[in-house]
Amino acid sequence: MNHKESFLKNRIRSIGWAFKGAWMLLKNESSIKVQAVFALASIILGFYFDISKTEWMIQILTIGLVMGVEGVNTAAEEIANFIHPEYHKKIGYIKDVAAGAVFFAAIAALIVAGIIYIPKVLLLF
């Protein structure tokens, strides 16, 4: 029983660290702040256009994908800067690849937003 309690306590602590990390990202990183504004705008649009449950699920997953990949990109950049603060070709490559992953997620999010919202906006005209 003691083993299960320590497992549960560790999970609760891990959730606390995850919240701390999410807060640090939102507080300190301008790229995440931009992504959060787009996420909030898409949520507001979702309520305005009364999107379906399926559209909500896809939109939420897409928001999570973009925000998650943006967080991993930030972590990769921080690690790279810590390991090699001066410019280095290989560190530049690592940072560019991590930023490219965010680009893929953001393009997917734009496509999803277009599929969900363009038909709804066109109906307004």
MODELLER restraints for C-alpha pairs under 7 A, 6 or more apart:
rsr = mdl.restraints
at = mdl.atoms
rsr.add(forms.Gaussian(group=physical.xy_distance, feature=features.Distance(at['CA:25:A'], at['CA:32:A']), mean=6.47, stdev=0.5))
rsr.add(forms.Gaussian(group=physical.xy_distance, feature=features.Distance(at['CA:26:A'], at['CA:32:A']), mean=5.94, stdev=0.5))
rsr.add(forms.Gaussian(group=physical.xy_distance, feature=features.Distance(at['CA:26:A'], at['CA:33:A']), mean=5.78, stdev=0.5))
rsr.add(forms.Gaussian(group=physical.xy_distance, feature=features.Distance(at['CA:32:A'], at['CA:67:A']), mean=6.77, stdev=0.5))
rsr.add(forms.Gaussian(group=physical.xy_distance, feature=features.Distance(at['CA:32:A'], at['CA:70:A']), mean=6.56, stdev=0.5))
rsr.add(forms.Gaussian(group=physical.xy_distance, feature=features.Distance(at['CA:35:A'], at['CA:67:A']), mean=6.62, stdev=0.5))
rsr.add(forms.Gaussian(group=physical.xy_distance, feature=features.Distance(at['CA:39:A'], at['CA:63:A']), mean=6.04, stdev=0.5))
rsr.add(forms.Gaussian(group=physical.xy_distance, feature=features.Distance(at['CA:55:A'], at['CA:116:A']), mean=6.87, stdev=0.5))
rsr.add(forms.Gaussian(group=physical.xy_distance, feature=features.Distance(at['CA:62:A'], at['CA:109:A']), mean=5.70, stdev=0.5))
rsr.add(forms.Gaussian(group=physical.xy_distance, feature=features.Distance(at['CA:65:A'], at['CA:105:A']), mean=6.59, stdev=0.5))
rsr.add(forms.Gaussian(group=physical.xy_distance, feature=features.Distance(at['CA:66:A'], at['CA:102:A']), mean=6.59, stdev=0.5))
rsr.add(forms.Gaussian(group=physical.xy_distance, feature=features.Distance(at['CA:66:A'], at['CA:105:A']), mean=5.32, stdev=0.5))
rsr.add(forms.Gaussian(group=physical.xy_distance, feature=features.Distance(at['CA:66:A'], at['CA:106:A']), mean=6.03, stdev=0.5))
rsr.add(forms.Gaussian(group=physical.xy_distance, feature=features.Distance(at['CA:69:A'], at['CA:101:A']), mean=6.94, stdev=0.5))
rsr.add(forms.Gaussian(group=physical.xy_distance, feature=features.Distance(at['CA:69:A'], at['CA:102:A']), mean=5.70, stdev=0.5))
rsr.add(forms.Gaussian(group=physical.xy_distance, feature=features.Distance(at['CA:70:A'], at['CA:102:A']), mean=5.75, stdev=0.5))
rsr.add(forms.Gaussian(group=physical.xy_distance, feature=features.Distance(at['CA:73:A'], at['CA:98:A']), mean=5.09, stdev=0.5))
rsr.add(forms.Gaussian(group=physical.xy_distance, feature=features.Distance(at['CA:73:A'], at['CA:99:A']), mean=6.18, stdev=0.5))
rsr.add(forms.Gaussian(group=physical.xy_distance, feature=features.Distance(at['CA:76:A'], at['CA:95:A']), mean=6.97, stdev=0.5))
rsr.add(forms.Gaussian(group=physical.xy_distance, feature=features.Distance(at['CA:76:A'], at['CA:98:A']), mean=6.98, stdev=0.5))
rsr.add(forms.Gaussian(group=physical.xy_distance, feature=features.Distance(at['CA:77:A'], at['CA:95:A']), mean=5.78, stdev=0.5))
rsr.add(forms.Gaussian(group=physical.xy_distance, feature=features.Distance(at['CA:80:A'], at['CA:91:A']), mean=6.04, stdev=0.5))
